[in-house]
Amino acid sequence: MSDDIFGPVFIGGICLIFAGVVSAFIVAQMVEATDSYDELADAAFKEMRGDFAADEKRRQKQAEKEKAFSDAASANKQDPSPGIVRFDDD
């Protein structure tokens, strides 16, 4: 980067930092004025709880499938793989 544009690029970066800080203060004032911080935090936790519940349901379904598979395999102990023909080397 040449020296003649370094100054404006640096000033632009500093302005972006201050704009972010100012916008954070504005949002904080809006949240405090409406006293809605508890609602915002609770909404995020409700969403996370919903995701956890969906994951738990998926895990339960997978466990049921694995149990059914293992039950079927244990019921068929004489020949666990009927489609494969095995030859003895006697």
C-alpha positions as CSV (number, residue, x, y, z in Angstrom):
1,M,0.0,0.0,0.0
2,S,1.5,3.3,-0.9
3,D,2.0,6.1,1.6
4,D,-0.5,8.5,-0.1
5,I,-3.5,6.2,0.6
6,F,-2.3,4.8,4.0
7,G,-3.7,7.8,5.9
8,P,-7.3,7.6,4.6
9,V,-7.4,3.8,5.0
10,F,-6.2,4.1,8.6
11,I,-8.7,6.9,9.4
12,G,-11.5,4.8,7.8
13,G,-10.6,1.9,10.0
14,I,-10.7,4.1,13.1
15,C,-14.1,5.5,12.1
16,L,-15.5,1.9,11.7
17,I,-14.3,1.0,15.2
18,F,-16.0,4.1,16.7
19,A,-19.2,3.5,14.7
20,G,-19.3,0.0,16.2
21,V,-18.9,1.3,19.7
22,V,-21.5,4.0,19.2
23,S,-24.0,1.5,17.7
24,A,-23.4,-0.8,20.7
25,F,-24.3,2.0,23.1
26,I,-27.4,2.9,21.1
27,V,-28.6,-0.7,21.2
28,A,-27.8,-0.9,24.9
29,Q,-29.9,2.3,25.6
30,M,-32.8,0.9,23.5
31,V,-32.8,-2.4,25.4
32,E,-32.5,-0.6,28.8
33,A,-35.3,1.9,27.9
34,T,-37.7,-0.9,27.1
35,D,-36.5,-3.1,29.9
36,S,-36.4,-6.1,27.5
37,Y,-33.0,-7.6,28.3
38,D,-34.7,-10.5,30.1
39,E,-36.9,-11.2,27.1
40,L,-33.9,-11.2,24.7
41,A,-31.8,-13.5,26.9
42,D,-34.8,-15.8,27.5
43,A,-35.6,-16.0,23.8
44,A,-32.0,-17.2,23.1
45,F,-32.2,-19.8,25.8
46,K,-35.6,-21.1,24.6
47,E,-34.1,-21.5,21.1
48,M,-31.2,-23.4,22.4
49,R,-33.4,-25.6,24.5
50,G,-35.5,-26.4,21.4
51,D,-32.4,-27.4,19.6
52,F,-31.3,-29.7,22.4
53,A,-34.8,-31.3,22.5
54,A,-34.6,-32.0,18.8
55,D,-31.1,-33.5,19.2
56,E,-32.3,-35.7,22.1
57,K,-35.2,-37.0,19.9
58,R,-32.8,-37.9,17.1
59,R,-30.5,-39.7,19.6
60,Q,-33.5,-41.7,20.9
61,K,-34.6,-42.7,17.4
62,Q,-31.0,-43.8,16.6
63,A,-30.8,-45.8,19.8
64,E,-34.1,-47.5,19.0
65,K,-32.9,-48.4,15.6
66,E,-29.6,-49.8,17.0
67,K,-31.5,-51.8,19.6
68,A,-33.8,-53.3,17.0
69,F,-30.8,-54.2,14.8
70,S,-29.0,-55.9,17.7
71,D,-32.2,-57.7,18.8
72,A,-32.6,-59.0,15.2
73,A,-29.0,-60.1,15.1
74,S,-29.2,-61.9,18.4
75,A,-32.4,-63.6,17.3
76,N,-30.6,-64.9,14.2
77,K,-27.4,-66.3,15.9
78,Q,-27.3,-69.4,13.8
79,D,-26.7,-67.5,10.6
80,P,-26.2,-63.7,11.2
81,S,-25.5,-63.1,7.5
82,P,-27.8,-65.4,5.4
83,G,-26.8,-63.8,2.1
84,I,-23.1,-64.8,2.3
85,V,-22.0,-68.3,1.4
86,R,-19.0,-69.6,3.4
87,F,-16.8,-72.4,2.4
88,D,-14.6,-74.3,4.8
89,D,-11.0,-75.1,3.9
90,D,-11.1,-78.6,5.5
